[in-house]
Amino acid sequence: MSKKSMNIEEFRQAKNMTFAELAEFLGNGATESKVHQWCMGINYKYKDSNMRRYPIPRVEMLQHIYDKTKGVVDFKSWYR
């Protein structure tokens, strides 16, 4: 039986963490602002529409997040 996969924002909410607490939990250079961008995305204006972009961490950080969350936040959850 496999674990339920969730994205980083769902994980943060399930653990009732703030962005700062999640950054501290992850360690390895994760900052509160970077965790906020991973969870909430970045608004930017393109032509006449507002868009939201979700940055994807580097491969090393993806592996670190996977390990720290014991596989709950997996690689495919970053591609929306």
RASULHU-V129926 format. One record per helix or strand of 3 or more residues. SS is the DSSP state (h for helix, s for strand). FROM is the first residue (numbers start at 0). LEN is the number of residues. If there is no record, write none. Layout:
ss,from,len
SS,FROM,LEN
SS,FROM,LEN
//
This chain:
ss,from,len
h,7,7
h,18,8
h,31,9
s,41,5
s,48,5
h,58,10
h,74,4
//
